[in-house]
């Protein structure tokens, strides 16, 4: 019976080592993905909106989705 518990102990030790490795690997993958997204975000901000180019920027949704729509928000009751 003791050998079974020693085997179980070594199996748990191995599984925790595996989870530790997998967690570190996943953290590095997520770090690189987040760094790439942040770099892309900075690139878009600098190239498309930097140096007063934002005055030339055309928003395809501007005016189509107003915050206050008088047809929907009115004080008149039906």
N, C-alpha and C positions, 0 to 999 in steps of 0.2 A: 504494500500500500504506500509505503514511503517513496518508492521509485515513481509511482503514479503522480504523487504530489510534486516531486522534483521535476518530472516531465511537464506537469501543468504550470509550474513556476517558470520553467524556461520558455514555455510557449507564451506565457503572458509577457515575459521580458522581451521576447522577440517581437510580439505584436505592438508593444508600446514603443519599441525602437522604430518599427515600421511606421507607426502613426506620427512619430516625431519627424522622421525623414519626409513623409508625405506632406505634413503640415509646413515644413520649411520649404519644400519644393513649390507647394501651392502659393505660399506667401511671396516667393520670388517671382513666380509667373504673374500674380496679381500686381506686384510692384512694377514689373516691366510694362504690363498693359496700361496701368494707370499713368506711368511716365510717358508712354507713347501718346495717350489721349491728351495729357496735359500739354505736351510739346505741340501736338497738332492744333489744340485750342489756341495756344499762344501764336502759332504760325498764322492761323486764320485771323486772329485779332490784329496782328501786325501788318499782314499783307493786304487784307481786304478793307480794314477799317483804319489803319494807321495813316499818318501823314495827311490828315484831313480828307481822306478818300471817303469817309463816312457821309460827306455831303452828296457824293455821287451815288451812294448806295440806294438801290431800289428794293423795297420790301414787297414781295408778291402778295402778302396778306394784309398790308396796311389799308385800313378803311373797310375791310370786308368783315371784320369781327369786332365791332365796337364794344367797349366796356358797358356802355349804357345805350340800350336800344329803345327808343321811345315807343315802338310798336308793342314791345313786351312789357316794359315798365311804365305803366300809366296809373294815375290816381283815380281814373274813372272806373266805376264798377259797372258791370253789365246787368 
